[in-house]
């Protein structure tokens, strides 16, 4: 993973990535116990209600996302590729 993990773990390559894969990120206890991969379906449910899916997680949304917004986010996340450091300076 080459993406930065500042507020949360890097989302670079998250689709079908194992949950808790980012090594230098401290996950909340519910996500630390989570198993499996971040599929599009699982991410969609997580964006709908993180607390329902993983009670006690620190992830929260300030406002609910509409279905079309979640689909757009998932399409975007499916296409993220790591930018080499030299290209990231612009």
Backbone as JSON, one array per atom type, in Angstrom:
{
  "sequence": "XXXXXXXXXXXXXXXXXXXXXXXXXXXXXXXXXXXXXXXXXXXXXXXXXXXXXXXXXXXXXXXXXXXXXXXXXXXXXXXXXXXXXXXXXX",
  "N": [[0.83, -1.17, 0.0], [0.7, 2.08, -0.98], [-0.65, 4.41, -0.47], [-1.52, 7.23, 1.61], [-2.25, 7.04, 5.11], [-4.03, 8.84, 6.9], [-6.43, 10.23, 8.23], [-7.96, 7.97, 8.14], [-7.48, 4.49, 7.2], [-5.57, 3.99, 4.2], [-7.36, 4.13, 1.14], [-6.57, 3.1, -1.18], [-6.74, 0.63, -3.5], [-8.79, -0.72, -2.14], [-11.09, -2.24, -2.83], [-11.98, -5.54, -2.68], [-9.86, -5.95, -1.01], [-8.3, -7.25, 1.89], [-9.85, -6.8, 5.04], [-8.49, -4.68, 7.5], [-5.89, -4.55, 6.49], [-3.95, -2.51, 6.2], [-0.99, -1.88, 7.6], [0.25, 0.08, 9.33], [-1.82, 1.44, 10.47], [-4.06, 2.17, 13.11], [-6.72, 0.37, 13.94], [-10.2, 0.54, 14.96], [-11.58, -1.38, 17.66], [-13.84, -3.05, 16.86], [-13.38, -3.26, 14.03], [-10.88, -4.35, 14.09], [-11.45, -6.9, 14.85], [-12.85, -7.79, 12.7], [-13.39, -9.9, 9.87], [-12.5, -11.17, 6.61], [-12.91, -9.7, 3.3], [-13.01, -6.4, 1.82], [-15.54, -6.13, -0.06], [-17.42, -4.76, -2.83], [-20.14, -4.83, -2.16], [-20.03, -5.14, 0.65], [-18.72, -2.78, 1.37], [-20.65, -0.95, 0.49], [-22.79, -1.48, 2.28], [-21.46, -0.78, 4.64], [-21.04, 1.96, 4.26], [-23.68, 2.76, 4.37], [-24.46, 2.39, 7.04], [-22.22, 2.4, 9.28], [-22.09, 1.84, 12.05], [-24.11, -0.03, 12.48], [-23.19, -2.19, 11.06], [-20.64, -2.71, 12.15], [-20.74, -2.46, 15.25], [-19.69, 0.07, 17.47], [-17.51, 0.92, 16.04], [-15.19, 3.48, 15.06], [-15.77, 4.85, 12.81], [-17.86, 7.16, 11.24], [-20.59, 8.73, 9.56], [-21.47, 12.0, 8.71], [-23.78, 12.65, 7.43], [-26.42, 10.83, 5.88], [-25.75, 8.88, 2.97], [-27.01, 8.93, -0.32], [-28.22, 6.27, -2.45], [-27.24, 6.5, -5.13], [-25.02, 8.09, -4.65], [-23.38, 6.46, -3.08], [-22.9, 4.42, -4.96], [-21.42, 5.88, -6.85], [-19.16, 6.51, -5.35], [-18.15, 3.94, -4.91], [-17.59, 3.2, -7.56], [-15.55, 5.04, -8.07], [-13.64, 4.24, -6.13], [-13.05, 1.73, -7.12], [-11.43, 2.32, -9.24], [-9.11, 3.53, -8.28], [-5.69, 4.01, -8.4], [-2.38, 3.67, -7.28], [-0.41, 6.58, -7.16], [2.74, 7.24, -8.45], [5.37, 8.57, -6.42], [6.9, 10.69, -7.56], [5.14, 11.76, -9.45], [3.2, 12.77, -7.85], [3.88, 15.23, -6.88], [2.98, 17.5, -8.18]],
  "CA": [[0.0, 0.0, 0.0], [1.47, 3.31, -1.04], [-1.47, 5.55, -0.12], [-1.38, 7.73, 2.97], [-3.26, 6.7, 6.11], [-4.05, 9.98, 7.82], [-7.64, 10.18, 9.04], [-8.34, 6.57, 8.12], [-6.53, 3.73, 6.39], [-5.58, 4.28, 2.77], [-8.39, 3.46, 0.36], [-5.9, 2.61, -2.39], [-6.92, -0.8, -3.71], [-9.65, -1.28, -1.08], [-12.05, -3.23, -3.33], [-11.5, -6.93, -2.52], [-8.71, -5.99, -0.09], [-8.59, -7.8, 3.21], [-10.12, -5.83, 6.09], [-7.36, -4.51, 8.44], [-4.63, -4.84, 5.8], [-2.98, -1.42, 6.32], [-0.21, -2.26, 8.78], [0.57, 1.16, 10.25], [-3.04, 2.13, 10.89], [-4.66, 1.58, 14.31], [-8.15, 0.18, 13.7], [-11.05, 0.42, 16.13], [-11.7, -2.77, 18.08], [-14.73, -3.85, 16.0], [-12.74, -3.58, 12.75], [-9.74, -5.22, 14.4], [-12.01, -8.26, 14.94], [-13.54, -8.11, 11.44], [-12.74, -10.88, 8.99], [-12.94, -11.12, 5.22], [-12.43, -8.66, 2.39], [-13.91, -5.28, 1.51], [-16.18, -6.24, -1.37], [-18.28, -3.6, -3.12], [-21.36, -4.98, -1.36], [-19.73, -4.89, 2.06], [-18.46, -1.34, 1.5], [-21.92, -0.27, 0.34], [-23.49, -1.6, 3.56], [-20.7, -0.02, 5.63], [-21.33, 3.38, 4.04], [-25.07, 3.01, 4.78], [-24.54, 2.47, 8.49], [-21.04, 1.73, 9.84], [-22.36, 1.37, 13.41], [-24.95, -1.23, 12.4], [-22.37, -3.29, 10.55], [-19.58, -2.96, 13.13], [-21.06, -1.62, 16.41], [-18.54, 0.57, 18.23], [-16.45, 1.42, 15.17], [-15.02, 4.93, 15.14], [-16.21, 5.42, 11.54], [-19.2, 7.73, 11.25], [-20.91, 9.66, 8.48], [-22.24, 13.12, 9.25], [-25.09, 12.64, 6.79], [-26.6, 9.61, 5.09], [-25.48, 8.96, 1.54], [-28.02, 8.34, -1.2], [-27.75, 5.1, -3.18], [-26.42, 6.92, -6.29], [-23.74, 8.61, -4.14], [-22.57, 5.29, -2.7], [-22.46, 3.78, -6.21], [-20.37, 6.72, -7.44], [-17.96, 6.32, -4.51], [-17.63, 2.6, -5.2], [-16.97, 3.25, -8.9], [-14.29, 5.77, -7.91], [-12.69, 3.4, -5.4], [-12.64, 0.62, -8.0], [-10.44, 2.78, -10.21], [-7.95, 4.17, -7.67], [-4.38, 3.39, -8.58], [-1.36, 4.43, -6.58], [0.34, 7.54, -7.97], [4.14, 7.26, -8.06], [5.72, 9.75, -5.64], [7.37, 11.8, -8.4], [3.99, 12.37, -10.11], [2.33, 13.33, -6.83], [4.42, 16.52, -6.44], [2.35, 18.62, -8.9]],
  "C": [[0.88, 1.25, 0.0], [0.66, 4.53, -0.65], [-1.26, 5.96, 1.33], [-2.54, 7.26, 3.84], [-3.25, 7.81, 7.14], [-5.25, 9.89, 8.73], [-8.13, 8.74, 9.17], [-7.32, 5.8, 7.31], [-6.65, 4.12, 4.92], [-6.67, 3.48, 2.07], [-7.84, 2.94, -0.96], [-6.07, 1.1, -2.47], [-7.86, -1.47, -2.72], [-10.63, -2.35, -1.59], [-11.39, -4.6, -3.38], [-10.23, -7.04, -1.68], [-9.17, -6.56, 1.25], [-8.85, -6.66, 4.2], [-8.92, -5.86, 7.05], [-6.01, -4.74, 7.78], [-3.56, -3.77, 6.03], [-2.26, -1.57, 7.66], [0.0, -1.12, 9.78], [-0.65, 1.96, 10.7], [-3.62, 1.4, 12.1], [-6.18, 1.55, 14.09], [-8.91, 0.16, 15.02], [-11.22, -1.07, 16.43], [-12.65, -3.59, 17.21], [-14.11, -4.2, 14.64], [-11.52, -4.46, 12.95], [-10.2, -6.68, 14.44], [-12.66, -8.71, 13.64], [-12.71, -9.07, 10.59], [-13.25, -10.67, 7.57], [-12.33, -9.97, 4.45], [-13.47, -7.57, 2.23], [-14.43, -5.47, 0.08], [-16.99, -4.97, -1.61], [-19.56, -3.65, -2.28], [-21.14, -4.67, 0.1], [-19.45, -3.41, 2.29], [-19.74, -0.53, 1.38], [-22.7, -0.31, 1.65], [-22.79, -0.78, 4.65], [-20.98, 1.47, 5.49], [-22.76, 3.73, 4.44], [-25.16, 3.22, 6.28], [-23.37, 1.72, 9.13], [-21.3, 1.13, 11.23], [-23.22, 0.11, 13.44], [-24.11, -2.43, 11.98], [-21.28, -3.7, 11.55], [-19.82, -2.06, 14.34], [-19.8, -1.23, 17.19], [-17.4, 1.07, 17.36], [-16.36, 2.93, 15.3], [-15.49, 5.62, 13.86], [-17.65, 5.91, 11.65], [-19.37, 8.59, 10.01], [-21.78, 10.75, 9.06], [-23.62, 13.21, 8.62], [-25.22, 11.38, 5.95], [-26.33, 9.86, 3.61], [-26.63, 8.31, 0.77], [-27.4, 7.16, -1.95], [-26.85, 5.49, -4.35], [-25.07, 7.47, -5.83], [-22.81, 7.47, -3.73], [-22.04, 4.58, -3.94], [-21.33, 4.57, -6.85], [-19.06, 6.56, -6.65], [-17.33, 4.97, -4.81], [-16.98, 2.53, -6.58], [-15.61, 3.95, -8.81], [-13.25, 4.88, -7.22], [-12.21, 2.22, -6.24], [-11.53, 1.02, -8.95], [-9.21, 3.43, -9.62], [-6.71, 3.34, -7.94], [-3.38, 4.27, -7.84], [-0.61, 5.33, -7.55], [1.8, 7.49, -7.52], [4.5, 8.59, -7.41], [6.14, 10.93, -6.5], [6.22, 12.49, -9.14], [3.08, 13.09, -9.13], [2.76, 14.73, -6.4], [3.76, 17.71, -7.12], [1.16, 19.15, -8.18]]
}
